[in-house]
Amino acid sequence: MGVDAAGGLVHGVETSAANVSDISQTYALVREDDRFCYADSGYTGIAKRP
């Protein structure tokens, strides 16, 4: 789920099958106009992924 940090409004939701990893869906939720992104340590290094 993508949420606006300032207002708390949801701007995107991505669903998938249980066998699809969360990290593979990250780019569907991060928008071009996002200035920063909060995530847990499981997403460390996402910029290095294809």
C-alpha atoms as one frame of an Amber mdcrd trajectory, in Angstrom:
protein
   0.000   0.000   0.000   1.320   3.443  -0.892   0.366   6.201   1.560   1.009
   9.932   1.452   3.208  10.730   4.460   1.866  14.244   4.966  -1.854  13.574
   4.744  -2.063   9.855   5.429  -4.177   9.203   2.332  -3.711   5.964   0.409
  -2.573   6.652  -3.163  -1.989   3.111  -4.370  -2.645  -0.524  -3.568  -1.011
  -3.485  -5.255  -2.208  -7.052  -4.740  -0.614 -10.305  -5.808  -0.632 -14.021
  -5.151   0.893 -15.273  -1.903   3.926 -16.704  -3.741   4.980 -13.250  -5.066
   7.493 -11.458  -2.845   6.632  -8.012  -1.470   9.874  -6.524  -2.686   9.025
  -7.329  -6.319   5.966  -5.041  -6.048   7.805  -2.014  -4.629   8.121  -0.103
  -7.892   4.356  -0.304  -8.433   3.817   1.727  -5.254   6.602   4.321  -5.358
   5.584   7.266  -7.535   7.871   9.606  -9.503   6.904  12.592  -7.344   7.717
  10.838  -4.049  10.529  12.602  -2.224  11.210   9.788   0.242  10.007   6.335
   1.119   9.554   4.660   4.507  10.004   0.879   4.568  11.293  -1.810   6.888
  14.762  -3.362   6.638  13.519  -6.026   4.211  13.547  -3.380   1.482  17.172
  -2.332   2.014  18.986  -2.274  -1.325  15.833  -1.992  -3.458  17.560   0.590
  -5.671  20.081  -2.080  -6.717  17.391  -4.503  -7.903  16.361  -4.613 -11.579
